Amino acid sequence: MCRSKICRVYAGRWNGCPSCRDRKEEDRMKKKCLALLVAGGLLCSTLMGCTRTYATDLMDGVKAGTPTEVQVQKETWTGMYDFSVKLLQTTCDRGENTLVSPMSVLSALAMTANGAQGETRTQMEKILGGSVEQLNGALAGLGQENDSPLYLANSIWFAEGGGITPNPDFLQVNADYYRAGVFEAPFDQTTVTDINRWVKEHTHGMVEEVLREIPRNTVMYLINALAFEAEWEDPYEDSDVWQQAFTNQEGKVQQVSMMHSEEQFYLRDDQAQGFVKYYQGGRYAFVALLPDKGISVLDYVEGLDGQQLKALLDNPTSVSVVATMPKFESEMQVDLQEVLKKMGMDLPFDMEQADFTDLGTCPEGKLYINQVLHKTYIEVEEKGTQGGAATVVGMNSAAAPEEPEEQMVVTLDRPFVYMVVDTSSMLPVFMGTVLSV
């Protein structure tokens, strides 16, 4: 397979350069046949014709309109940063790498909150960071820009057979702000297959399975899928990568592939230093934070809050930074139900007190959240970063420092915190810790 610099990377696959096509006639014919098969497969997948799908599209008559423009308040952004930091804090594992996607979790729960009322709605707004209307405005249109490295998709799945009757207004607001598709399905093992296929497609193959079975009495799923695929603004050359020691959380030394570069933005707070490395186009950036010696990653994360993080990201120092970081790959799967309860969001999970009357009606009884499944994947290497995330909300029925004069050096050769951020809002797409490579 050709990997010359003429070739371009797209969606994790290599397209051939002219030298790739200079082959024998037999090879060309084989490639044409393969291309036709792939094209046919993609068409069948798009039309849901080649692989049988048991879900019925319920978007007939529900067309996504232009969402009402919302002036998102500064307090809402700060609240969303607080949620992002608390999500990382509450999921942080003391022995394993952590990886969450605040943007994915916020999208799925904000869609759900559009169906909440009373104290349930108030509590969800408090924990997520703002009113439902403000959250809709902040999250509307994310990942919808042409040629954006970030792609988001949302969907709502209902159990067939009259188990739930969705509120048309609920469907409309999620279609307008989140471009959510709506499907009716039997909620048996065929629906597990359909949902996993949908997630795999919309995470560009990076999250292959998020559901294994559907619990009894589950009547609805609200799902966000996210894919991020970006090349560095300044990719690493082969000569920039060599083996170097990394001391993991347990104090053991690992020999890993380290990438070396010179960056232009330095970060510093009372307990850590770091750098910013931009992806092509400048809309998204990788942020690395290395706690000072004597301060563990977990202690540093525990001391963060949204306002502090926002201030740090908003005020980098423009100075040359000799940056060193390892190539790494990480993934994680977690049910966030207990995590969100610890964060203060318990009413939506209470089968007696939850109020989702704006979501729809259910003859079996009141609706409440019984699952918030979250699965993530990320790979950071010489050419850039690719990552995927999915969040599935299951509903049950009740049946700045001064600029330094010297060149700064940040070497990520021990555990560190990292994130991928949208630089227009500084909202994290991904947040994680690397304790071991």
PEHU-V432478 format. One record per pair of residues at least 4 apart in sequence whose ideal C-beta (glycine too) atoms are under 8 Angstrom apart, sorted by the first residue. I is the first residue (numbers start at 1). GAP is how many residues later the second one is. D is the distance in Angstrom with one decimal. If there is no record, write none. Layout:
{{I	GAP	D} {I	GAP	D}}
This chain:
{{1	13	6.2} {2	5	5.9} {2	12	7.2} {2	14	5.9} {2	15	5.8} {2	17	6.1} {2	18	4.4} {3	4	6.3} {3	11	6.6} {4	13	5.4} {4	15	6.6} {6	11	3.9} {6	12	7.3} {6	13	7.6} {7	7	5.5} {7	8	6.3} {7	9	6.8} {7	10	4.7} {7	13	7.7} {8	7	5.9} {9	4	7.6} {9	5	6.5} {9	222	6.4} {9	374	5.9} {9	375	7.5} {10	5	6.2} {11	193	5.6} {11	218	6.1} {12	192	6.8} {12	193	7.3} {12	217	6.7} {12	374	5.9} {16	4	3.1} {16	5	6.0} {18	4	7.0} {21	7	7.3} {23	4	4.1} {23	5	6.0} {24	4	7.2} {25	4	6.4} {26	4	6.5} {27	4	6.4} {28	4	6.4} {29	4	6.4} {30	4	6.3} {31	4	6.2} {32	4	6.5} {33	4	6.5} {34	4	6.3} {35	4	6.1} {36	4	6.2} {37	4	6.2} {38	4	6.4} {39	4	6.4} {40	4	6.3} {40	10	8.0} {41	4	6.2} {41	9	6.8} {42	4	6.3} {43	4	6.2} {44	4	7.9} {44	5	5.0} {44	6	3.1} {44	7	7.1} {45	5	6.9} {45	6	7.1} {45	156	7.0} {48	5	4.4} {51	146	7.3} {53	141	5.5} {53	144	7.7} {54	131	6.0} {54	132	5.9} {54	136	4.1} {54	137	6.6} {54	140	6.1} {55	102	6.9} {55	128	4.0} {55	129	6.7} {55	130	4.0} {55	136	6.7} {55	139	4.9} {56	104	7.3} {56	127	6.4} {56	128	4.5} {56	129	7.1} {57	124	7.0} {57	125	7.3} {57	126	6.0} {58	4	7.4} {58	100	7.1} {58	108	7.7} {58	113	7.7} {58	124	4.3} {58	125	6.2} {58	126	5.2} {59	4	7.7} {59	116	7.2} {59	122	5.9} {59	123	5.2} {62	106	7.3} {62	109	5.2} {62	110	6.1} {62	113	5.4} {62	120	6.7} {63	112	7.1} {64	111	4.4} {64	112	5.8} {64	115	5.4} {65	107	7.5} {65	110	7.4} {65	111	5.0} {66	110	7.3} {67	69	7.0} {67	70	7.6} {67	73	5.0} {67	74	7.8} {67	109	4.5} {67	110	4.8} {68	108	7.9} {69	68	7.3} {70	63	6.1} {70	64	6.4} {70	66	6.6} {70	67	2.5} {70	68	7.7} {70	70	7.6} {71	66	7.3} {72	4	5.3} {72	5	6.6} {72	58	7.8} {72	62	5.9} {72	65	5.0} {72	66	4.7} {73	4	7.6} {73	57	7.1} {73	61	6.3} {74	4	6.4} {75	4	6.2} {75	55	7.0} {76	4	6.4} {76	53	5.9} {76	54	3.4} {76	55	7.6} {76	58	4.3} {76	59	7.2} {76	62	6.0} {77	4	6.5} {77	52	7.8} {77	61	7.0} {77	233	7.2} {77	348	6.4} {77	349	7.7} {77	350	7.3} {78	4	6.5} {78	51	7.4} {78	228	5.4} {78	229	5.6} {78	232	6.3} {79	4	6.6} {79	49	7.2} {79	50	2.6} {79	51	5.1} {79	227	7.0} {80	4	6.4} {80	22	7.6} {80	26	6.4} {80	48	7.2} {80	49	4.0} {80	50	6.9} {80	55	7.8} {80	58	6.6} {80	226	7.4} {80	347	6.1} {81	4	6.4} {81	48	7.6} {81	225	3.2} {81	226	7.2} {81	228	5.5} {81	229	5.0} {81	345	7.3} {81	346	7.4} {81	347	7.9} {82	4	6.1} {82	47	6.2} {82	223	6.2} {82	224	3.3} {82	225	7.5} {83	4	6.2} {83	19	6.6} {83	23	6.7} {83	44	6.5} {83	45	5.6} {83	46	4.9} {83	223	7.4} {83	260	7.7} {84	4	6.8} {84	18	3.6} {84	22	7.8} {84	222	6.8} {84	225	7.7} {84	343	7.3} {84	344	5.0} {84	347	6.2} {85	4	6.2} {85	216	7.9} {85	219	4.9} {85	220	6.0} {85	221	5.3} {85	224	5.8} {85	346	7.9} {86	4	5.9} {86	257	5.2} {87	4	6.3} {87	13	5.4} {87	15	5.5} {87	18	6.3} {87	249	7.9} {87	252	7.1} {87	256	7.4} {87	344	7.4} {88	4	6.2} {88	10	6.7} {88	12	5.9} {88	14	7.7} {88	213	6.0} {88	216	7.9} {88	343	4.7} {88	344	7.6} {88	345	7.7} {89	212	5.6} {89	213	6.0} {89	215	7.2} {90	249	4.6} {90	252	5.4} {90	253	5.9} {91	7	5.7} {91	9	5.5} {91	241	7.8} {91	243	6.1} {91	245	7.6} {91	248	5.7} {92	6	5.0} {92	206	5.8} {92	209	5.6} {92	210	7.9} {92	341	6.4} {93	4	7.5} {93	5	5.5} {94	155	8.0} {94	204	6.1} {95	154	7.2} {95	340	7.3} {96	236	8.0} {96	339	6.8} {96	340	8.0} {97	233	4.7} {97	235	7.4} {97	335	6.6} {97	336	6.1} {97	337	5.6} {97	338	5.6} {97	339	6.6} {98	234	6.5} {98	334	5.4} {98	335	4.6} {99	231	4.8} {99	232	6.6} {99	233	4.5} {99	277	4.5} {99	278	7.6} {99	279	5.9} {99	331	6.5} {99	332	7.7} {99	333	4.0} {100	5	7.0} {100	232	7.1} {100	234	8.0} {100	274	6.7} {100	276	6.2} {100	330	7.3} {100	331	5.7} {100	332	7.0} {101	4	6.5} {101	125	6.0} {101	273	7.4} {101	275	5.4} {101	286	7.8} {101	288	3.5} {101	290	7.3} {101	327	8.0} {101	328	6.4} {101	329	5.3} {101	330	7.8} {102	4	5.8} {102	325	7.2} {102	326	4.9} {102	327	7.8} {102	328	8.0} {102	329	6.1} {103	4	6.4} {103	36	7.9} {103	39	6.9} {103	49	7.6} {103	123	6.5} {103	286	7.7} {103	319	7.8} {103	324	6.2} {103	325	6.7} {103	326	5.0} {103	327	8.0} {104	4	6.6} {104	48	7.8} {104	120	4.9} {104	121	7.7} {104	122	4.7} {104	270	7.2} {104	272	7.8} {104	285	4.1} {104	286	6.8} {104	287	4.5} {105	4	6.1} {105	119	7.8} {105	231	6.8} {105	267	7.5} {105	269	6.1} {105	286	5.0} {106	4	5.7} {106	22	6.3} {106	23	7.9} {106	29	7.2} {106	33	6.4} {107	4	6.6} {107	32	5.6} {107	35	7.3} {107	45	6.6} {107	47	6.3} {107	71	6.7} {107	117	4.1} {107	119	7.8} {107	284	7.1} {108	4	6.7} {108	46	7.6} {108	114	5.6} {108	115	6.6} {108	116	4.2} {108	264	7.4} {108	283	3.9} {108	284	7.1} {108	285	5.0} {109	4	6.2} {109	15	6.8} {109	19	6.0} {109	263	7.3} {109	282	7.7} {109	284	6.5} {110	4	7.2} {110	18	6.3} {110	22	7.0} {110	25	4.3} {110	26	6.7} {110	29	5.7} {110	68	7.8} {111	43	6.2} {111	45	7.3} {111	63	5.2} {111	67	5.5} {111	69	6.3} {111	111	5.0} {111	113	7.4} {111	282	7.6} {112	4	7.0} {112	12	7.6} {112	110	5.1} {112	236	7.5} {112	244	7.8} {112	247	7.7} {112	257	7.0} {112	281	5.0} {112	283	7.7} {113	8	6.3} {113	11	4.5} {113	12	6.8} {113	15	6.7} {113	19	5.0} {113	22	6.9} {114	18	5.8} {114	22	7.3} {114	56	5.9} {114	59	5.2} {114	60	6.0} {114	244	7.1} {114	245	7.7} {115	52	7.0} {115	55	4.9} {115	241	4.8} {115	242	7.9} {115	243	4.8} {115	244	2.6} {115	245	7.1} {115	252	7.9} {116	4	4.5} {116	5	3.9} {116	8	5.6} {116	16	7.7} {116	232	6.9} {116	238	8.0} {116	239	6.3} {116	240	5.5} {116	242	6.7} {116	243	7.4} {117	4	5.4} {117	238	4.6} {117	239	7.3} {117	240	5.1} {117	241	5.4} {118	4	7.1} {118	237	4.5} {119	4	6.1} {119	228	5.9} {119	234	7.4} {119	236	6.9} {120	4	6.5} {120	227	4.8} {120	228	5.5} {120	233	7.3} {120	234	5.3} {120	235	4.3} {120	236	6.8} {121	4	6.2} {121	11	6.7} {121	234	7.3} {122	4	6.4} {123	4	6.5} {123	221	7.2} {123	222	5.9} {123	223	7.5} {123	224	4.8} {123	225	7.2} {124	4	5.8} {124	8	7.8} {124	221	6.3} {124	223	7.9} {124	224	6.1} {125	4	7.9} {125	5	6.4} {125	6	5.3} {125	7	6.2} {125	10	7.6} {126	218	7.1} {127	213	7.2} {127	216	5.6} {127	217	5.3} {127	218	4.3} {128	7	5.9} {129	6	7.1} {129	177	8.0} {130	4	3.7} {130	5	5.4} {130	8	7.1} {131	4	7.0} {132	4	6.3} {133	4	6.6} {134	4	6.3} {135	4	6.0} {136	4	5.9} {136	37	7.1} {136	41	4.4} {136	42	7.9} {137	40	7.8} {138	287	7.4} {138	289	7.7} {139	38	7.0} {139	39	7.1} {140	36	7.9} {140	37	4.4} {140	38	7.3} {141	4	7.6} {142	8	7.0} {142	10	5.3} {142	280	7.8} {143	5	6.1} {143	7	4.5} {143	8	4.8} {143	9	3.3} {143	10	7.9} {143	83	7.0} {144	4	7.5} {144	8	7.3} {144	35	6.9} {148	135	7.2} {149	79	5.9} {149	80	5.5} {149	81	3.6} {149	130	6.3} {149	131	7.6} {149	132	7.5} {149	134	7.7} {149	135	6.1} {150	76	7.3} {150	77	7.6} {150	78	5.2} {150	80	8.0} {150	134	6.7} {150	272	7.3} {150	279	6.4} {151	51	7.4} {151	53	7.4} {151	75	7.0} {151	76	4.6} {151	77	7.6} {151	78	8.0} {152	72	6.7} {152	73	7.2} {152	74	5.2} {153	26	7.5} {153	28	7.9} {153	49	4.0} {153	71	7.5} {153	72	4.9} {153	73	7.9} {154	20	7.1} {154	24	4.4} {154	25	6.4} {154	26	4.1} {154	27	7.4} {154	68	7.6} {154	69	6.7} {154	70	5.3} {154	71	7.6} {155	25	5.8} {155	26	4.5} {155	27	7.1} {155	28	6.5} {155	43	6.3} {155	67	7.8} {155	68	5.0} {155	70	7.9} {156	10	7.6} {156	15	7.2} {156	18	6.5} {156	24	5.4} {156	25	7.3} {156	26	4.8} {156	27	7.3} {156	64	6.9} {156	65	7.3} {156	66	5.3} {156	67	7.5} {157	25	7.8} {157	26	5.0} {157	27	7.7} {157	28	5.7} {157	34	7.0} {157	38	6.4} {157	63	6.6} {157	64	4.4} {157	65	8.0} {157	66	7.0} {158	5	7.6} {158	6	5.5} {158	8	5.9} {158	24	7.2} {158	25	7.2} {158	26	5.1} {158	27	7.4} {158	61	6.8} {158	62	5.3} {159	4	4.1} {159	5	6.2} {159	25	7.7} {159	26	7.0} {159	27	7.5} {159	28	4.2} {159	59	7.3} {159	60	4.4} {159	61	6.9} {160	24	4.8} {160	25	6.2} {160	26	5.6} {160	27	7.3} {161	25	7.7} {162	201	6.9} {163	24	7.8} {163	56	4.5} {163	199	6.6} {163	200	7.6} {163	201	6.5} {163	234	6.9} {164	55	4.4} {164	56	5.9} {164	196	5.3} {164	197	7.2} {164	198	4.7} {164	203	7.4} {164	231	8.0} {164	233	7.1} {165	195	5.3} {165	196	4.9} {165	197	7.5} {166	4	6.1} {166	5	5.6} {166	16	7.3} {166	54	8.0} {166	193	7.1} {166	194	4.1} {167	4	7.1} {167	191	5.9} {167	192	6.1} {167	193	4.7} {167	194	7.7} {168	4	6.1} {169	4	6.4} {169	189	7.3} {170	4	6.6} {170	188	5.9} {170	189	5.3} {170	190	6.5} {171	4	6.1} {171	9	7.8} {171	11	5.7} {172	4	6.2} {173	4	6.2} {174	4	5.0} {174	6	4.1} {175	4	6.7} {175	5	5.7} {175	7	7.7} {180	42	7.8} {183	11	7.7} {185	5	7.4} {185	6	4.2} {185	9	6.2} {186	4	6.2} {186	5	5.9} {187	4	5.0} {187	27	5.2} {187	31	6.7} {187	32	7.3} {188	4	7.7} {188	26	7.2} {189	4	6.7} {189	24	7.4} {190	4	6.4} {191	4	6.1} {191	23	6.3} {192	4	6.3} {192	19	4.9} {192	20	6.9} {192	21	6.3} {192	22	6.1} {193	4	6.2} {194	4	6.4} {195	4	6.3} {195	15	7.2} {195	16	5.4} {195	26	6.7} {195	28	6.9} {195	197	7.5} {196	4	6.2} {196	12	7.1} {196	13	5.0} {196	14	6.3} {196	15	5.8} {197	4	6.4} {198	4	6.3} {198	25	7.3} {198	27	7.3} {199	4	6.0} {199	8	5.6} {199	9	7.9} {199	10	7.8} {199	11	5.1} {199	24	6.8} {199	26	5.2} {199	191	4.7} {199	193	7.9} {200	5	5.8} {200	7	6.6} {200	8	5.1} {200	9	7.7} {201	4	7.9} {202	23	3.6} {202	24	8.0} {202	25	6.8} {203	4	4.1} {203	22	5.1} {203	23	6.7} {203	24	5.0} {203	174	7.8} {203	185	3.5} {203	186	7.0} {203	187	5.9} {204	23	4.3} {204	25	6.8} {204	182	7.9} {204	184	6.4} {205	183	7.7} {206	21	6.4} {206	171	4.7} {206	180	6.8} {206	181	6.7} {206	182	2.9} {207	18	7.2} {207	168	5.2} {207	169	7.5} {207	170	6.1} {207	181	4.6} {207	182	6.8} {207	183	4.7} {209	166	8.0} {210	123	7.9} {210	163	5.7} {210	165	5.0} {210	180	4.8} {210	182	5.5} {211	162	7.1} {211	181	6.6} {214	4	5.3} {215	155	6.4} {215	156	7.2} {215	179	7.1} {215	181	7.2} {217	147	7.1} {217	153	7.8} {217	179	4.9} {217	180	5.5} {217	182	6.2} {218	152	6.4} {218	153	7.5} {218	176	5.1} {218	177	6.9} {218	178	5.4} {219	143	6.1} {219	145	7.4} {219	148	7.3} {219	176	6.1} {219	177	6.9} {219	178	5.2} {220	139	7.7} {220	140	7.9} {220	147	7.4} {220	174	7.5} {220	175	4.0} {221	171	5.6} {221	172	6.7} {221	173	5.6} {221	174	7.3} {222	170	7.6} {222	171	4.4} {222	173	7.4} {223	167	6.8} {223	168	7.0} {223	169	5.0} {223	170	7.4} {224	165	7.8} {224	166	6.8} {224	167	4.8} {225	163	7.7} {225	164	7.5} {225	165	4.9} {226	162	6.5} {226	163	4.4} {226	164	7.2} {226	203	7.3} {227	159	7.8} {227	160	7.5} {227	161	5.1} {228	56	7.5} {228	157	6.8} {228	158	6.6} {228	159	4.6} {228	160	7.4} {228	192	6.4} {228	201	5.7} {228	202	7.2} {229	155	7.5} {229	156	7.7} {229	157	4.6} {229	158	8.0} {230	49	3.8} {230	50	6.5} {230	54	5.8} {230	154	5.1} {230	155	5.7} {230	156	7.7} {231	4	6.3} {231	48	6.6} {231	49	5.1} {231	152	5.5} {231	153	3.9} {232	4	7.2} {232	45	6.7} {232	46	7.5} {232	47	6.1} {232	48	7.1} {232	151	6.7} {232	152	5.0} {232	153	7.9} {233	44	7.8} {233	45	4.5} {233	46	6.1} {233	47	5.3} {233	48	7.8} {233	49	7.0} {234	27	6.7} {235	147	6.2} {235	148	5.2} {235	149	6.9} {236	4	4.2} {236	5	5.9} {236	23	4.8} {236	24	7.6} {236	25	6.4} {236	146	4.1} {236	147	7.6} {237	4	7.9} {237	145	7.9} {238	144	7.8} {240	19	6.0} {240	20	4.9} {240	21	6.4} {240	142	7.6} {241	16	5.6} {241	17	6.9} {241	18	5.3} {241	19	7.3} {241	86	7.4} {241	141	6.1} {242	15	7.4} {242	16	6.5} {242	18	7.7} {243	12	5.2} {243	13	7.0} {243	14	6.4} {243	15	7.2} {244	11	7.3} {244	12	6.7} {244	13	8.0} {244	14	3.9} {244	80	7.3} {244	82	8.0} {244	169	6.7} {245	8	5.1} {245	9	7.1} {245	10	6.3} {245	11	7.8} {245	168	6.2} {246	7	7.3} {246	8	4.9} {246	9	7.8} {246	10	4.7} {246	12	7.5} {246	80	5.6} {246	166	8.0} {246	167	5.2} {246	168	6.9} {246	191	5.2} {247	4	6.4} {247	5	7.2} {247	6	5.4} {247	7	7.7} {247	166	6.4} {247	167	4.7} {248	4	5.3} {248	5	7.9} {248	6	6.0} {248	166	7.7} {248	167	6.8} {248	187	6.1} {248	188	4.0} {248	189	7.3} {249	47	7.8} {249	48	7.4} {249	166	5.2} {249	186	3.8} {249	187	6.2} {250	186	7.7} {254	182	7.1} {254	183	5.9} {256	70	4.7} {256	71	7.2} {256	72	8.0} {256	181	4.5} {257	69	6.5} {257	70	4.6} {258	66	5.4} {258	67	7.0} {258	68	5.5} {258	69	7.7} {258	155	7.4} {259	65	7.1} {259	66	5.7} {259	67	7.3} {259	68	6.2} {259	122	7.9} {259	123	6.3} {260	62	7.7} {260	63	7.3} {260	64	5.2} {261	16	7.1} {261	62	5.2} {262	58	5.9} {262	59	6.8} {262	60	6.1} {262	61	7.0} {263	12	4.7} {263	13	6.6} {263	14	5.5} {263	57	7.8} {263	58	4.4} {263	60	4.8} {264	54	6.2} {264	55	7.4} {264	56	6.7} {264	57	7.0} {265	10	6.4} {265	11	4.1} {265	51	3.9} {265	52	7.1} {265	53	6.3} {265	54	7.9} {265	56	7.1} {266	7	7.2} {266	8	7.6} {266	9	5.9} {266	50	6.3} {266	51	4.6} {266	52	7.9} {266	53	5.0} {266	55	4.9} {266	138	7.6} {266	142	4.8} {266	144	7.5} {267	5	7.8} {267	6	6.5} {267	7	4.2} {267	8	6.4} {267	9	6.7} {267	20	7.1} {267	22	6.6} {267	45	5.8} {267	46	7.6} {267	49	5.5} {267	50	7.6} {268	4	7.6} {268	5	4.9} {268	6	7.7} {268	49	6.9} {268	133	4.9} {269	39	7.1} {269	43	5.3} {271	20	5.9} {271	21	5.7} {271	24	5.3} {271	29	5.6} {271	32	6.8} {272	17	4.7} {272	18	5.9} {272	19	4.7} {272	20	6.2} {272	23	7.3} {272	28	5.7} {272	145	7.5} {273	16	7.4} {273	17	5.9} {273	19	7.4} {273	135	7.4} {273	137	5.8} {274	13	6.4} {274	14	4.9} {274	15	3.9} {274	16	5.9} {274	136	6.0} {274	142	7.8} {275	12	7.7} {275	13	5.9} {275	46	4.6} {275	48	4.8} {275	133	7.9} {275	135	5.1} {276	9	5.1} {276	10	7.3} {276	11	5.5} {276	40	5.7} {277	8	6.5} {277	9	4.6} {277	10	8.0} {277	11	7.6} {277	46	6.9} {278	4	5.5} {278	6	7.6} {278	7	4.8} {278	8	7.8} {278	145	7.8} {279	4	7.6} {279	5	4.7} {279	6	6.5} {279	7	7.2} {279	105	6.4} {279	106	7.1} {280	104	7.9} {282	141	6.7} {283	139	6.8} {283	140	6.0} {283	141	6.4} {284	136	6.3} {284	137	6.9} {284	138	6.1} {284	139	6.5} {284	145	7.1} {285	135	7.4} {285	136	5.7} {285	138	5.3} {286	94	7.2} {286	99	6.4} {286	132	6.8} {286	133	7.7} {286	134	5.8} {287	26	6.7} {287	131	6.5} {287	132	4.9} {287	133	7.6} {287	134	5.9} {288	35	7.6} {288	37	5.9} {288	122	7.1} {288	124	5.8} {288	128	5.8} {288	129	7.5} {288	130	5.0} {289	11	7.4} {289	127	6.3} {289	128	4.4} {289	129	7.2} {290	120	5.9} {290	121	7.6} {290	122	5.7} {290	124	7.4} {290	126	4.8} {290	127	8.0} {291	4	4.1} {291	5	6.7} {291	6	5.9} {291	8	7.4} {291	9	4.1} {291	124	7.7} {291	125	7.4} {291	126	7.5} {295	4	5.5} {295	5	5.5} {296	4	6.9} {296	119	7.3} {297	4	6.2} {297	118	4.4} {297	119	6.6} {297	120	6.0} {297	136	5.1} {297	138	6.5} {298	4	6.2} {298	135	7.7} {299	4	6.7} {300	4	7.1} {300	117	6.6} {301	116	6.2} {301	132	6.7} {304	4	5.9} {304	5	5.7} {305	4	7.0} {306	4	6.2} {307	4	6.3} {308	4	6.4} {309	4	6.3} {310	4	5.9} {310	116	6.0} {311	4	6.2} {311	89	7.7} {313	108	6.5} {313	113	4.8} {314	112	6.7} {315	85	3.4} {316	84	7.8} {317	83	6.7} {317	84	6.4} {317	86	5.1} {317	87	7.1} {318	85	7.0} {319	84	5.8} {319	85	6.0} {319	88	7.3} {319	89	5.8} {320	87	4.8} {320	88	7.0} {321	86	7.4} {321	87	4.7} {321	88	7.3} {321	89	5.8} {322	85	6.3} {322	86	7.1} {322	87	4.6} {322	88	7.3} {322	89	7.9} {323	87	5.3} {323	88	7.9} {323	89	8.0} {324	86	7.2} {324	87	4.3} {324	88	6.1} {324	89	6.9} {325	55	7.6} {325	87	4.2} {325	91	7.9} {326	86	6.4} {326	87	7.9} {326	108	7.4} {326	111	4.8} {327	53	6.5} {327	54	4.9} {327	55	7.2} {327	110	7.8} {328	51	7.7} {328	52	5.6} {328	106	5.8} {328	109	5.1} {329	48	8.0} {329	49	7.1} {329	50	4.6} {329	51	7.6} {330	46	7.9} {330	47	7.4} {330	48	5.4} {330	102	6.1} {330	104	7.1} {331	44	7.6} {331	45	6.3} {331	46	4.3} {331	47	7.5} {332	42	7.9} {332	43	7.2} {332	44	5.1} {333	40	7.6} {333	41	7.2} {333	42	4.4} {333	43	7.7} {334	5	7.1} {334	39	7.9} {334	40	5.4} {334	41	7.9} {335	36	6.1} {335	37	6.6} {335	38	5.7} {335	39	7.6} {336	4	5.3} {336	36	4.0} {336	37	7.5} {336	38	5.2} {336	55	7.9} {337	4	6.6} {337	12	6.1} {337	32	7.5} {337	33	7.6} {337	34	6.3} {337	35	5.5} {338	4	6.4} {339	4	6.6} {339	33	8.0} {340	5	4.4} {340	6	8.0} {340	8	8.0} {340	9	7.6} {340	32	6.2} {341	4	6.5} {341	5	4.8} {341	8	6.4} {345	4	7.7} {346	4	6.3} {347	6	5.4} {347	7	5.9} {347	8	7.9} {348	6	5.3} {348	8	7.7} {348	20	6.5} {348	21	4.6} {349	5	7.0} {349	19	6.2} {349	20	5.2} {349	21	7.2} {350	4	5.2} {350	18	6.3} {351	14	8.0} {351	15	6.8} {351	17	4.7} {351	45	7.1} {351	47	4.7} {352	14	7.7} {352	46	7.6} {354	12	6.4} {354	13	6.7} {354	14	3.7} {354	15	7.0} {355	11	7.7} {356	4	7.8} {356	10	7.5} {356	11	4.2} {356	12	7.1} {356	39	7.1} {357	4	7.8} {359	8	6.1} {359	36	7.4} {360	7	7.4} {362	4	7.3} {362	5	5.5} {362	35	4.5} {364	33	3.9} {364	34	6.9} {364	35	3.8} {365	32	5.1} {365	33	3.3} {365	34	5.2} {366	31	7.1} {366	32	4.7} {367	28	5.2} {367	29	7.2} {367	30	6.0} {367	31	7.8} {368	27	7.0} {368	28	5.8} {368	30	6.8} {369	24	6.0} {369	25	6.8} {369	26	6.0} {369	27	7.5} {370	24	5.1} {370	25	7.0} {370	26	3.9} {371	21	6.8} {371	22	7.1} {371	23	3.5} {372	19	6.8} {372	20	7.3} {372	21	5.4} {372	22	7.5} {373	17	7.8} {373	18	7.1} {373	19	4.3} {373	21	7.3} {374	15	7.4} {374	16	7.4} {374	17	5.1} {374	18	7.8} {375	14	7.0} {375	15	5.2} {376	11	7.1} {376	12	7.2} {376	13	4.6} {376	14	8.0} {376	54	7.0} {377	10	6.0} {377	11	5.0} {377	12	7.5} {378	7	6.7} {378	8	7.4} {378	9	3.7} {378	42	7.8} {378	52	5.9} {378	54	6.9} {379	6	6.9} {379	7	5.4} {379	8	7.1} {380	5	5.0} {380	38	7.9} {381	4	7.7} {385	35	6.5} {387	33	6.9} {387	42	7.6} {387	43	5.6} {389	41	7.2} {404	4	6.2} {412	4	4.8} {412	22	7.6} {415	18	6.7} {415	19	6.1} {415	20	4.7} {415	21	7.8} {416	17	7.3} {416	18	5.6} {417	14	7.7} {417	15	7.5} {417	16	5.5} {418	12	8.0} {418	13	7.6} {418	14	5.7} {418	15	7.6} {418	16	6.6} {419	9	4.7} {419	10	7.8} {419	11	6.1} {419	12	4.5} {419	13	7.2} {420	8	6.9} {420	9	4.5} {420	10	4.5} {421	5	5.4} {421	6	6.8} {421	7	5.3} {421	8	6.7} {422	4	6.9} {422	5	5.1} {422	6	7.9} {422	7	6.3}}
